[in-house]
């Protein structure tokens, strides 16, 4: 299926490992910042988690092979924009090499000047807090400076990623 890796003396099939990890459904985000020239930079990521309420910390990770890694490593601020299901095309745009990913995208400036995407279910404007070694990824911890969330009565569904493709979330009422 995939390449073999050795972990703690055991041989793992990386393809099978990736497939197993894909069984965890995640939301989809666009992470944004500015480069040294002030140009907006953004990419699609599903590696986002809350970490702490006090202090307010979140994390996300980026592959070491990403062409945007150096920009995010050097940036003092970034934003996490949690996408709604109707923003699938935006997710696709920011996941692929495009000359100007922000062309025709509605956004405003957040903390530190980072782009905050309009219409997102939620956004978290962060100061870079810490970077950690995550193997073939770098883990970025951010201290939340400001956040926005869609109203609770909002009928928008989240954009979900499961088993290597987009999926639908099914809202259920508590029993």
Rosetta blueprint (number, residue, H / E / L):
1 X L
2 X L
3 X L
4 X E
5 X E
6 X E
7 X E
8 X L
9 X L
10 X E
11 X E
12 X E
13 X E
14 X H
15 X H
16 X H
17 X H
18 X H
19 X H
20 X H
21 X H
22 X L
23 X L
24 X L
25 X L
26 X E
27 X E
28 X L
29 X E
30 X E
31 X E
32 X E
33 X E
34 X E
35 X L
36 X L
37 X L
38 X L
39 X L
40 X E
41 X E
42 X E
43 X E
44 X E
45 X E
46 X L
47 X L
48 X E
49 X E
50 X E
51 X E
52 X E
53 X L
54 X L
55 X L
56 X L
57 X E
58 X E
59 X E
60 X E
61 X E
62 X E
63 X E
64 X L
65 X L
66 X L
67 X L
68 X L
69 X H
70 X H
71 X H
72 X H
73 X H
74 X H
75 X L
76 X L
77 X E
78 X E
79 X E
80 X E
81 X E
82 X E
83 X L
84 X E
85 X H
86 X H
87 X H
88 X H
89 X H
90 X H
91 X H
92 X H
93 X H
94 X H
95 X H
96 X L
97 X L
98 X L
99 X L
100 X L
101 X L
102 X L
103 X L
104 X L
105 X L
106 X L
107 X E
108 X E
109 X E
110 X L
111 X H
112 X H
113 X H
114 X L
115 X E
116 X E
117 X E
118 X L
119 X L
120 X L
121 X L
122 X E
123 X E
124 X E
125 X E
126 X E
127 X E
128 X E
129 X E
130 X E
131 X E
132 X E
133 X E
134 X E
135 X L
136 X L
137 X E
138 X E
139 X E
140 X E
141 X E
142 X E
143 X E
144 X E
145 X E
146 X E
147 X E
148 X E
149 X E
150 X L
151 X L
152 X L
153 X L
154 X L
155 X L
156 X L
157 X L
158 X E
159 X L
160 X E
161 X E
162 X E
163 X L
164 X L
165 X E
166 X E
167 X E
168 X L
169 X L
170 X L
171 X L
172 X L
173 X L
174 X L
175 X L
